Amino acid sequence: MTTNKTPMMLIVALMIGYSMIYMDKQMISTAIIPLAQELELTKAQSGLIMSLFFLGYSLMQIPSGWLADKIGAKKVLLASLGLVAVFSVLFGFGASLMVFVVIRFFAGIGHAGYPPSCSKTIADNFPREKRTFAQALMLATSGIGGILAFTLGAQLIASNWHNAYYVLGALFAVAFVLVWIFVPNNYQTPAQQNKSQAPKMKFTEIITNRNVLTLFVAMLLLNFLLYGNMSWLPSYLQTKFGIEIGQVGIILAINAVCTTVATLIVGSLLSKLFLGKEKMFTIVTAVIVSVLMIVFVMSSNLIFSTIILFCISMVSIGTFISIFTWPHKLFDQSIIGSSIGIINTGGTIGGFLAPMVLGYLIDQAGGSFGSAFTFMAIAGLMCGVTTLMIRKQA
């Protein structure tokens, strides 16, 4: 457990698992197109399938974080990957709206265990000064998962979307094995083992903590933008510019590469240049991305819109990383799992509401995406404003 290889293989295993998590989250936005055509679904019904995933996710986020702190992160990681593998395969067998809704709900329950238990694993295995960058590496997998979703996933979906989910289930099984092999059961760095333990906090104290609640709200608002964009972007590009799923996949794959690069840059910036300036960084990036969202939806030129899309993804991932890594600087490692679980519940509630609310707005606007994207821009702006409530000491 103390060899130099352990941290590297630990990071690789966690990143592969996280990549699969993000691949699943992003692949559904492409798969919903042929699925909706096959079942003749409205935009609101399509949004329901995507939203029920986040309902399951939201319900289990806090319990999963608590379990990661109490029984160990590895057990929760394995349960998470195992559940998602099973329900990914079952999704490929689905044949009705209700079946898809139920399957995605339980897939969301499976997903809920990964973020808090991954953060807990990082807190247990890395000193505080290295946790922000390690967490940023985890979040870089949003880009890697996107690349897989919009290249491999999109090609499989274009051929047969059912087969795409059988392959996805197999990939989750591979991630399960790697986490089982390379993630330690209970490991802490020597410095952490010798460090005096901070006073234990009751769960009621964590869930009512000012900083936890503020980050909860900020993540909820931000995910209206992030998951609204993720859920409806393929449909938007196809509808507005008349391009095929394969072409959409290429654009979104390049977008995912940009996101990955931006994640690594942001992780380094927050660890060094903006250390202690997270509030300023979050507010500035939130304002920029909100303006870019308005410019994006107003554009009628595919090339210009694509460039703006890349900018939106690169800036918004900065806002997300800043909020998601903030707990490592505010809270003791003993409550990281619980605090991340609570904060990310805000994000998953936003993810639950976004597809349904935005689908409704699109239907009410007669298929126009303008009001939906304006709504996302306002949510992003309010996210930045909310972080003004953060205090340096939790």
C-alpha positions in Angstrom: 0.0 0.0 0.0 2.9 2.3 0.4 4.7 1.8 -2.9 5.1 4.6 -5.4 2.9 2.7 -7.8 -0.1 2.7 -5.5 -1.1 6.4 -6.0 -0.7 6.1 -9.8 -2.7 2.9 -10.2 -5.3 4.2 -7.7 -5.8 7.4 -9.8 -6.0 5.4 -13.1 -8.6 3.0 -11.7 -10.7 5.8 -10.3 -10.4 7.8 -13.6 -11.5 4.8 -15.6 -14.6 4.3 -13.4 -15.4 8.0 -13.5 -15.0 8.0 -17.3 -17.6 5.3 -17.6 -19.9 7.3 -15.3 -19.6 10.4 -17.5 -19.9 8.3 -20.7 -23.3 7.0 -19.5 -24.5 10.5 -18.5 -23.6 12.0 -21.8 -24.5 9.1 -24.1 -28.2 9.2 -23.2 -28.5 12.6 -24.8 -27.6 11.1 -28.2 -29.4 7.8 -27.6 -32.6 9.6 -26.8 -32.9 10.8 -30.4 -33.4 7.3 -32.1 -35.2 6.1 -28.9 -37.7 9.0 -29.1 -38.3 8.4 -32.8 -38.8 4.7 -32.1 -41.4 5.3 -29.4 -42.7 8.6 -30.9 -42.0 10.5 -27.7 -42.5 14.3 -27.1 -39.7 16.4 -25.9 -41.3 16.4 -22.4 -41.4 12.6 -22.4 -37.8 12.4 -23.5 -36.9 14.8 -20.7 -38.7 12.6 -18.2 -36.4 9.6 -19.1 -33.4 11.8 -18.5 -34.8 13.5 -15.4 -35.8 10.3 -13.5 -32.1 9.3 -13.7 -31.3 12.4 -11.6 -34.2 11.7 -9.2 -32.6 8.4 -8.3 -29.2 10.1 -8.2 -30.5 12.8 -5.9 -32.1 10.4 -3.5 -29.0 8.4 -2.9 -26.3 11.1 -2.9 -26.4 11.9 0.8 -26.8 8.3 2.0 -23.9 7.3 -0.3 -21.6 10.0 1.1 -22.5 9.0 4.6 -21.8 5.3 3.8 -18.5 6.2 2.3 -17.5 7.9 5.5 -18.8 5.0 7.7 -18.1 1.7 5.9 -15.3 2.7 3.5 -15.2 4.3 0.1 -14.2 1.2 -1.8 -17.4 -0.7 -0.9 -19.5 2.1 -2.2 -17.4 2.5 -5.3 -17.9 -1.2 -6.2 -21.6 -1.1 -5.4 -22.0 1.9 -7.6 -20.2 0.5 -10.6 -21.9 -2.9 -10.2 -25.4 -1.4 -10.2 -24.8 0.8 -13.2 -23.3 -2.1 -15.2 -26.5 -4.1 -14.6 -28.9 -1.3 -15.5 -27.0 -0.2 -18.5 -27.5 -3.7 -20.0 -31.2 -3.7 -19.0 -31.6 -0.3 -20.7 -30.7 -2.0 -24.0 -33.6 -4.4 -23.5 -36.1 -1.6 -22.8 -39.2 -1.2 -25.0 -41.6 1.3 -23.4 -41.5 4.7 -21.8 -42.3 3.4 -18.3 -39.6 0.7 -18.5 -36.9 3.3 -19.6 -38.0 5.7 -16.8 -37.7 2.9 -14.1 -34.3 1.7 -15.5 -32.8 5.2 -15.6 -34.1 5.9 -12.1 -32.2 2.8 -10.7 -29.2 3.7 -12.8 -29.2 7.1 -11.1 -29.2 5.3 -7.7 -26.1 3.4 -8.9 -24.4 6.6 -10.1 -25.0 8.4 -6.8 -22.3 6.4 -5.0 -19.4 7.2 -7.2 -18.7 11.0 -6.7 -18.7 11.1 -2.9 -16.8 7.8 -2.5 -14.3 8.9 -5.0 -13.7 12.2 -3.2 -13.5 10.2 0.1 -10.8 7.9 -1.5 -8.8 11.0 -2.6 -9.0 12.5 0.9 -7.9 9.2 2.5 -5.0 8.7 0.2 -3.5 12.1 -0.6 -2.3 15.0 1.6 -4.5 18.1 1.5 -2.2 20.1 -0.8 -2.5 17.4 -3.5 -6.2 16.8 -3.3 -7.4 19.6 -5.5 -5.3 18.5 -8.4 -6.2 14.8 -7.8 -9.9 15.8 -7.7 -9.4 17.8 -10.9 -8.0 14.7 -12.6 -11.2 12.9 -11.6 -13.3 15.7 -13.1 -11.2 15.6 -16.3 -12.9 12.3 -17.0 -16.0 14.3 -17.9 -14.2 15.1 -21.1 -12.8 11.6 -21.5 -16.3 10.2 -20.9 -17.6 12.7 -23.5 -15.1 11.6 -26.0 -16.1 8.0 -25.6 -19.8 8.9 -25.6 -19.6 11.0 -28.8 -17.2 8.7 -30.7 -17.6 5.1 -29.7 -21.1 5.7 -28.2 -22.4 7.8 -31.1 -21.2 5.3 -33.7 -22.8 2.4 -31.8 -26.0 4.4 -31.4 -26.1 5.3 -35.1 -25.9 1.6 -35.9 -28.1 0.1 -33.1 -28.7 2.0 -29.9 -29.6 -1.2 -28.0 -26.1 -2.7 -28.7 -24.5 0.6 -27.5 -25.9 -0.1 -24.0 -24.8 -3.7 -24.0 -21.2 -2.5 -24.7 -21.5 0.2 -22.0 -22.5 -2.4 -19.5 -19.4 -4.4 -20.3 -17.2 -1.3 -19.9 -18.6 -0.7 -16.5 -17.8 -4.3 -15.6 -14.2 -3.7 -16.6 -14.1 -0.6 -14.4 -15.5 -2.6 -11.5 -12.6 -5.1 -11.7 -10.0 -2.3 -11.9 -11.4 -0.5 -8.8 -11.6 -3.8 -6.9 -7.9 -4.6 -7.7 -6.3 -1.2 -7.3 -8.3 0.8 -4.8 -7.1 0.2 -1.2 -9.6 -0.9 1.4 -8.5 1.6 4.1 -5.4 3.5 3.3 -4.0 6.9 4.5 -0.7 8.6 3.8 1.8 8.4 6.7 1.3 12.1 7.4 -2.4 11.6 7.7 -2.0 8.5 9.9 0.2 10.5 12.4 -2.0 13.6 12.3 -4.2 14.2 15.3 -7.8 13.6 14.4 -10.2 16.6 14.2 -13.2 16.6 16.4 -16.0 14.4 15.0 -18.9 16.3 13.5 -22.5 15.0 13.8 -24.3 14.5 10.5 -26.9 17.2 11.5 -24.0 19.6 11.9 -22.7 18.8 8.5 -26.0 19.1 6.7 -26.8 22.5 8.4 -23.3 23.9 7.8 -23.4 27.3 6.1 -20.7 26.5 3.5 -22.2 23.1 2.7 -25.6 24.6 2.1 -24.2 27.4 0.0 -22.3 25.0 -2.2 -25.4 22.8 -2.4 -27.4 25.7 -3.9 -24.5 26.8 -6.2 -24.2 23.3 -7.6 -27.9 23.0 -8.1 -28.0 26.3 -10.1 -24.9 25.4 -12.1 -26.2 22.0 -13.0 -29.3 23.5 -14.5 -26.8 24.9 -17.1 -24.5 22.0 -17.3 -27.0 19.1 -17.5 -29.5 21.2 -19.4 -26.8 21.8 -22.0 -25.7 18.1 -21.9 -29.3 16.8 -22.2 -30.5 19.0 -25.1 -27.4 19.9 -27.0 -27.5 17.0 -29.5 -31.2 17.7 -30.2 -30.5 21.4 -30.5 -27.7 21.0 -33.0 -29.6 18.5 -35.1 -32.8 20.6 -35.1 -31.3 24.0 -35.7 -28.6 23.1 -38.2 -30.0 19.9 -39.7 -26.9 17.8 -39.2 -26.9 14.0 -38.6 -26.1 12.2 -35.4 -22.7 11.2 -36.6 -21.8 14.9 -37.3 -23.2 15.9 -33.9 -21.0 13.2 -32.4 -17.9 14.6 -34.0 -18.7 18.2 -32.7 -19.4 16.9 -29.2 -16.3 14.7 -29.2 -14.1 17.7 -30.0 -16.0 19.6 -27.4 -15.1 16.8 -24.9 -11.4 17.1 -25.8 -11.6 20.8 -25.1 -13.2 20.1 -21.8 -10.6 17.6 -20.8 -7.7 20.0 -21.6 -9.5 22.8 -19.7 -10.0 20.6 -16.7 -6.3 19.9 -16.3 -5.5 23.6 -16.7 -8.1 24.6 -14.2 -6.9 22.0 -11.7 -3.4 23.4 -11.8 -4.6 27.0 -11.6 -6.8 26.4 -8.6 -3.9 24.5 -6.9 -1.5 27.4 -7.4 -2.4 30.8 -9.0 -6.0 30.9 -7.5 -5.3 29.1 -4.3 -7.4 31.0 -1.7 -9.2 32.9 -4.5 -11.8 30.3 -5.3 -14.7 32.8 -4.8 -13.4 35.3 -7.4 -12.6 32.5 -9.8 -16.1 31.0 -9.5 -17.9 34.3 -9.9 -15.9 35.4 -12.9 -16.3 32.1 -14.8 -20.0 31.9 -14.0 -20.6 35.4 -15.5 -18.6 34.6 -18.6 -20.3 31.4 -19.3 -23.8 33.0 -18.9 -22.9 35.6 -21.5 -21.6 32.9 -23.8 -24.8 30.9 -23.5 -26.8 33.9 -24.8 -24.4 34.4 -27.7 -24.6 30.7 -28.5 -28.4 30.5 -28.8 -28.5 33.8 -30.8 -26.1 32.5 -33.4 -27.3 31.0 -36.6 -23.9 30.1 -38.0 -22.8 26.5 -37.3 -19.0 27.3 -37.3 -19.4 30.3 -35.0 -21.8 28.4 -32.7 -19.4 25.5 -32.5 -16.6 27.8 -31.4 -18.8 29.4 -28.8 -19.9 25.9 -27.6 -16.2 25.0 -27.0 -15.7 28.2 -25.0 -18.8 27.5 -22.9 -17.6 24.0 -22.1 -14.1 25.2 -21.2 -15.2 28.0 -19.0 -18.1 26.2 -17.3 -15.9 23.2 -16.3 -13.8 25.8 -14.5 -16.8 26.9 -12.4 -17.7 23.3 -11.7 -14.2 22.2 -10.6 -13.9 25.3 -8.4 -17.1 24.4 -6.6 -16.5 20.6 -6.5 -13.0 20.9 -5.1 -13.7 23.6 -2.6 -14.8 21.2 0.2 -11.2 19.8 0.2 -10.1 23.2 1.4 -13.0 23.9 3.7 -13.6 20.6 5.6 -11.8 17.9 7.4 -11.2 14.6 5.5 -13.4 12.7 8.0 -16.5 14.4 6.6 -15.5 14.8 3.0 -17.8 11.9 1.8 -20.8 13.3 3.6 -20.2 17.0 2.6 -19.6 16.0 -1.1 -22.7 13.9 -1.0 -24.8 16.8 0.2 -23.3 19.3 -2.2 -23.6 17.0 -5.1 -27.2 16.3 -4.2 -27.8 20.0 -5.1 -26.2 19.2 -8.5 -28.3 16.1 -9.1 -31.5 17.9 -8.2 -30.6 20.5 -10.8 -29.9 17.6 -13.2 -33.3 16.1 -12.3 -35.2 19.3 -12.9 -33.2 20.6 -16.0 -34.3 18.1 -18.7 -38.0 18.2 -17.7 -38.2 22.0 -17.2 -36.2 22.8 -20.3 -38.1 20.2 -22.3 -41.4 21.9 -21.2 -40.0 25.3 -22.2 -39.0 24.0 -25.6 -42.4 22.4 -26.2 -44.2 25.6 -25.0 -42.0 27.7 -27.4 -43.1 25.5 -30.3 -39.7 23.7 -30.6 -37.6 26.8 -30.1 -34.6 26.5 -27.7 -34.2 30.2 -27.0 -36.2 30.4 -23.8 -34.6 27.2 -22.5 -31.0 28.4 -23.1 -31.8 31.9 -21.6 -33.1 30.1 -18.5 -29.8 28.2 -18.3 -27.8 31.4 -18.6 -29.7 33.0 -15.7 -29.1 29.9 -13.6 -25.4 30.0 -14.3 -25.2 33.7 -13.3 -27.1 33.0 -10.0 -24.7 30.2 -9.2 -21.8 32.7 -9.2 -23.7 35.2 -7.0 -24.6 32.4 -4.5 -20.9 31.7 -3.7 -20.6 35.2 -2.2 -22.1 33.5 0.9 -19.1 31.2 1.4 -17.0 31.8 4.5 -13.3 30.8 4.6 -13.7 28.8 7.8 -16.4 26.1 7.9 
